[in-house]
Amino acid sequence: GAGVSQSPSNKVTEKGKDVELRCDPISGHTALYWYRQSLGQGLEFLIYFQGNSAPDKSGLPSDRFSAERTGGSVSTLTIQRTQQEDSAVYLCASSFGSYNQPQHFGDGTRLSIL
Amino acid sequence: SQQGEEDPQALSIQEGENATMNCSYKTSINNLQWYRQNSGRGLVHLILIRSNEREKHSGRLRVTLDTSKKSSSLLITASRAADTASYFCATDRGGGADGLTFGKGTHLIIQP
């Protein structure tokens, strides 16, 4: 597709379950970003990939969060043992390089933890 | 943490009027970007202004940047009902590894 694609668009799960969120960036975009948007915290940066490498994982909220990117394309964000405070919209963005480039966002995955 | 602070938090104007939103930030930046978000959707990039630029235009949008005051403004001229959305400023400190740091946004309502 022409834009950033995220799946699923909505996910409802029980506390304690693991969830996996997927992001398909725009073809040819080497940089990929994950953000989280919640009412209380606004938009928070989580992690950045240049190619398949994430140089800094300190933005991930806890060690229950992990992310990977394979083949320089698709990325997955995994949350283990979900907690209610993980409820938020998770947004993925990609860009053609990371220097002075606009980011192109997907519509996000709305995650609700019961 | 939020670096940018948009002002006002909410703005309601009549169609055809101009809308001005302001953004302040705290650290040095490489560029500043403005994004629009419609309800339930992702963010749409509007304009990017580099730290060595003072003003930039794109269609009905005009962005200014004052690095000495660490502030930016977004002006939307001749507003339309379709401009109703939340608008966010985001700062980029360069290199990508820090991602963008967003403000809390201005919710703009255009009354038809």
Chai-1 contact restraints between the chains, C-beta under 6 A:
chainA,res_idxA,chainB,res_idxB,connection_type,confidence,min_distance_angstrom,max_distance_angstrom,comment,restraint_id
A,A31,B,G96,contact,1.0,0.0,6.0,A-B,restraint_1
A,Y33,B,G99,contact,1.0,0.0,6.0,A-B,restraint_2
A,G42,B,Q2,contact,1.0,0.0,6.0,A-B,restraint_3
A,G42,B,K104,contact,1.0,0.0,6.0,A-B,restraint_4
A,L43,B,F102,contact,1.0,0.0,6.0,A-B,restraint_5
A,F45,B,G99,contact,1.0,0.0,6.0,A-B,restraint_6
A,Y48,B,G96,contact,1.0,0.0,6.0,A-B,restraint_7
A,Y48,B,A97,contact,1.0,0.0,6.0,A-B,restraint_8
A,Y48,B,G99,contact,1.0,0.0,6.0,A-B,restraint_9
A,P55,B,A97,contact,1.0,0.0,6.0,A-B,restraint_10
A,D56,B,A97,contact,1.0,0.0,6.0,A-B,restraint_11
A,L91,B,G42,contact,1.0,0.0,6.0,A-B,restraint_12
A,S98,B,G96,contact,1.0,0.0,6.0,A-B,restraint_13
A,N100,B,N31,contact,1.0,0.0,6.0,A-B,restraint_14
A,P102,B,H45,contact,1.0,0.0,6.0,A-B,restraint_15
A,P102,B,L48,contact,1.0,0.0,6.0,A-B,restraint_16
A,F105,B,G42,contact,1.0,0.0,6.0,A-B,restraint_17
A,F105,B,L43,contact,1.0,0.0,6.0,A-B,restraint_18
A,G106,B,G42,contact,1.0,0.0,6.0,A-B,restraint_19
A,D107,B,R41,contact,1.0,0.0,6.0,A-B,restraint_20
A,D107,B,G42,contact,1.0,0.0,6.0,A-B,restraint_21
A,G108,B,G42,contact,1.0,0.0,6.0,A-B,restraint_22
